[in-house]
Every structure is written in structure tokens, then in C-alpha cells.
Amino acid sequence: MSSPPRLTQYRLCPRSRSIRLALAEYGTEIALLDENPWEWRKDFLAKNPAGEMPVLEYDGGPTLCGAYSISEYIAEEVMPPSRATATRPPPLFPGNREGRAEVRRLVDWYHGKFDREVSRELLNEKVYETMRPTHGSPDPSILRTVRTNLRYHLAYTGYLADARRWLAGDDLSFADFAAAAHISVVDYLGEMPWNEYPAVKIWYQRIKSRPSFRALLADRVPGSAPSAVYSDLDF
């Protein structure tokens, strides 16, 4: 019997979280290998010279680096559209050509723009810096900028959630997992102004209540406790 694929990840890495959600939706068992992104270990760089997570490894199969390549592999190999049934989750990139393009646009928005303007800086200031030997306090000016950026992104997410059944259209897609992964990290770090964005809250409650989300809600990282509502489904 072959061993399950191994996912090298950090528990608050949004890209890693999006892949965990996708694989959990399809009931794919994986082994989690924790990696500290601030250490830049040589062994990890040998897996992915870009130094980015996640990395998914199959025994006797491919080693896949990054959320983009992994999500496309899952879509084509783990659950292609031809195998979708009424009792199985929908494809990660559902719909016609235009619909799939919209999913990919939003995945790039959250894993690219949202990550650069919110998640990355927030993690660096509130988590990664505290783990380094010569750490200091978070920079207030950086946090102010991040919070301003966050509100811009939440306004856009609210617009999408208000106009559509799911963020990219009628069907749950990898765009929802990518967005939820980033927002879950912001929520863990106590930075989500939930009362200001009711449409985002309703959408997030729906996806947060899915069984695939349970493992993420159980995550904890040393030195950083989650917000009071992080694990609450009825926040």
C-alpha cells in the first residue's frame, strides 16, 4: 500500500491552506510536513529553489511546487470534470472557458495581490519576526498600511459575495478556497473587521462550516494564539 502524498507547508501559509482545503474536499489523505518559512533551510530549498510553499510530493510520482501547479494537478488528476457526480464536490475550476478563466483570475487576485498587500506583511510583522532571535515589535506604520489594504480587499470580496452565489460564479471553486485561506489567516491574527463586511461574513460562514475546514480551525502555531472567534462557526 502506497503512503499518502506529503504536503510541506506552514500552518498559517495561505497558499498551503488553500491546497489543504482542496484536497480535503475530495477526501484525499495527506501527510503534513511543517516548515518554517523564515528559516530558508537548505533541505527545503532543494525541494523548491523558490523557497515557497506548499510542496506536494507523491511516492513514485511528481514533486509539485506552489499552489498554482498543485491546484491544476488536482483539477486534472485527482478530480477531473469527467468524474464529477452529484455526490462528489464540483471541479476546482468549474464552468465553461470563460467561467474557468474567472476562477483563475480570482485565484491570482488572492494568491497574488491579496498576499502581497495583506497576508505576507501581516504574517511577517505578527508571526515571522517574533520567531527570529533578534525580533522587535511590529511596525505600526506597516500595520496601518496593511489594514488599509485589507479593507480594500474586503470591499471587493463583499462585492463578489453579494453579486454571486460563490465568489467566481454559481459553483464553489478554487477561488473560494484561495480567498478563504487568506481571510482565515487574517482572522487567526485577530485583524478581521467582521462587522463592517456582512456579505463577506455570510460567505465565509458558509465555507468555514464545510467539513474540509475543520483541520484548519484546529491549527495553532507556537507563540501566536488565534482570535476569539477563529474556531467559532457562529461568530
C-alpha positions in Angstrom: 0.0 0.0 0.0 1.5 3.3 -1.0 1.9 6.1 1.5 -0.2 9.3 1.2 1.3 12.3 -0.6 3.3 14.6 1.6 2.5 18.3 1.8 5.3 20.5 3.0 3.6 23.6 4.5 3.4 26.2 7.2 0.1 26.2 9.2 -0.5 29.8 8.5 0.7 29.8 4.9 -2.4 30.8 2.9 -1.3 29.0 -0.2 -0.8 25.8 1.8 -4.2 26.2 3.4 -5.9 26.5 0.0 -4.4 23.3 -1.1 -5.3 21.5 2.1 -8.9 22.7 1.6 -9.0 21.4 -2.0 -7.6 18.0 -1.1 -9.9 17.7 1.9 -12.9 18.4 -0.3 -12.0 15.3 -2.3 -11.2 13.2 0.7 -7.5 12.9 -0.2 -5.4 11.8 2.7 -2.1 13.7 3.1 0.8 13.7 5.4 1.6 17.2 6.6 5.3 18.2 6.9 5.7 21.5 8.8 8.3 24.0 7.5 9.2 27.4 9.0 9.3 29.9 6.1 11.7 32.3 7.9 14.4 29.6 8.2 15.2 29.1 4.5 16.6 25.6 5.2 18.8 24.0 2.5 16.8 20.8 2.5 13.6 22.7 1.7 15.3 24.8 -1.0 16.4 21.5 -2.5 12.7 20.6 -2.9 11.7 24.1 -4.2 14.5 26.5 -5.1 12.0 29.3 -5.0 11.7 28.8 -1.2 7.9 29.0 -1.4 5.2 26.7 0.0 3.4 24.4 -0.4 5.2 21.4 -2.0 3.3 18.2 -2.7 5.3 15.0 -3.1 4.0 11.7 -4.4 5.9 8.4 -3.8 7.0 7.3 -7.3 5.3 10.4 -8.7 5.8 14.1 -9.2 7.0 16.7 -6.8 4.8 19.7 -7.3 5.8 23.2 -6.2 3.4 26.0 -5.5 -0.3 26.4 -5.2 -0.8 27.1 -8.9 0.8 23.9 -10.2 -0.7 21.8 -7.4 -4.2 23.1 -7.9 -4.0 22.4 -11.6 -2.7 18.9 -11.0 -5.6 18.2 -8.5 -8.1 19.5 -11.1 -6.7 17.3 -13.8 -5.6 14.2 -12.0 -7.4 14.0 -8.6 -10.9 15.2 -9.6 -11.2 16.0 -13.3 -14.6 17.3 -14.5 -15.4 14.0 -16.2 -15.5 12.3 -12.8 -17.7 14.8 -11.1 -21.0 13.3 -9.8 -23.9 14.5 -7.7 -22.3 13.1 -4.5 -18.8 14.4 -5.2 -17.5 18.0 -4.9 -17.5 20.1 -8.1 -14.3 20.6 -10.1 -11.9 23.2 -8.7 -12.2 25.1 -12.0 -15.9 24.7 -13.0 -17.9 26.0 -15.8 -17.1 26.9 -19.4 -13.9 28.5 -20.7 -15.0 32.0 -19.5 -16.0 30.6 -16.1 -12.7 28.8 -15.6 -10.8 32.0 -16.6 -12.7 33.9 -13.9 -11.8 31.3 -11.3 -8.2 31.6 -12.3 -8.3 35.4 -12.3 -9.6 35.4 -8.7 -7.1 32.8 -7.6 -4.4 35.1 -8.9 -6.0 38.1 -7.1 -5.9 36.4 -3.7 -2.7 34.4 -4.0 -1.0 37.3 -5.7 -2.4 40.8 -4.9 -4.0 40.0 -1.5 -0.9 38.1 -0.5 1.4 40.9 -1.4 -0.7 43.7 0.1 -2.0 41.9 3.2 -1.2 38.4 4.2 2.6 38.4 3.6 3.2 41.6 5.5 0.8 40.7 8.3 2.5 37.3 8.8 5.9 38.9 8.7 5.1 41.5 11.3 3.0 39.5 13.7 4.5 36.0 13.4 7.7 35.5 11.5 9.6 38.4 13.1 8.7 37.2 16.6 10.4 33.8 15.8 13.7 35.4 14.8 16.5 35.7 17.5 16.6 39.5 17.3 13.0 40.3 16.9 11.3 43.5 17.7 7.7 44.8 17.9 5.5 45.0 14.8 6.0 48.2 12.9 2.9 50.4 13.4 3.2 52.1 10.1 3.3 48.8 8.2 0.3 47.5 10.1 -1.6 50.7 9.3 -0.9 50.2 5.6 -1.9 46.5 5.8 -5.2 47.4 7.5 -6.0 49.9 4.8 -5.2 47.4 2.1 -7.3 44.8 3.8 -10.4 47.0 3.8 -10.0 47.5 0.0 -9.8 43.7 -0.5 -12.7 43.0 1.8 -14.9 45.6 0.0 -14.1 43.8 -3.3 -14.7 40.4 -1.8 -18.0 41.6 -0.4 -19.0 42.9 -3.8 -18.3 39.4 -5.3 -20.1 37.6 -2.5 -23.2 39.9 -2.8 -23.4 39.5 -6.6 -22.8 35.8 -6.9 -23.6 32.5 -5.2 -19.9 31.9 -4.8 -17.1 34.2 -5.5 -16.4 33.2 -9.1 -20.0 32.3 -10.0 -22.7 29.7 -9.3 -20.3 26.9 -8.2 -17.8 26.6 -5.3 -14.3 26.7 -6.8 -10.7 27.1 -6.0 -11.2 30.8 -6.0 -13.3 30.4 -2.8 -10.6 28.2 -1.2 -7.9 30.7 -2.1 -9.9 33.7 -0.6 -10.9 31.7 2.5 -7.3 30.6 3.1 -6.1 34.3 3.2 -9.0 35.5 5.2 -8.7 32.6 7.7 -5.1 33.8 8.4 -6.2 37.4 8.9 -8.9 36.1 11.2 -6.4 33.9 13.1 -4.3 37.0 13.7 -7.3 39.0 15.0 -7.3 41.5 12.2 -10.8 40.8 10.6 -13.3 43.7 11.0 -16.2 41.3 10.5 -19.0 43.7 11.5 -18.0 46.1 8.6 -18.4 43.5 5.9 -21.6 41.4 6.4 -21.6 39.9 2.9 -18.0 38.6 3.5 -19.0 37.2 6.8 -22.0 35.3 5.4 -19.9 33.8 2.6 -17.1 32.9 5.0 -19.5 31.3 7.4 -20.7 29.0 4.6 -17.3 27.9 3.6 -16.0 27.8 7.2 -18.8 25.3 8.1 -17.7 22.8 5.5 -16.0 19.6 6.8 -12.9 20.4 4.8 -12.3 23.4 7.0 -12.2 21.6 10.3 -8.5 20.8 10.2 -7.6 24.5 9.6 -9.7 25.6 12.5 -7.7 23.2 14.8 -4.4 24.7 13.7 -2.3 26.5 16.2 1.2 28.0 15.9 3.7 28.5 18.8 3.7 32.0 20.2 0.6 33.1 18.4 -2.9 32.3 19.8 -5.9 32.6 17.5 -8.5 35.3 17.8 -11.5 34.6 20.0 -13.8 33.9 17.0 -11.4 31.9 14.9 -12.9 28.5 15.6 -16.4 29.7 16.2 -18.8 28.7 13.4 -21.5 31.2 14.6 -19.3 34.2 15.2 
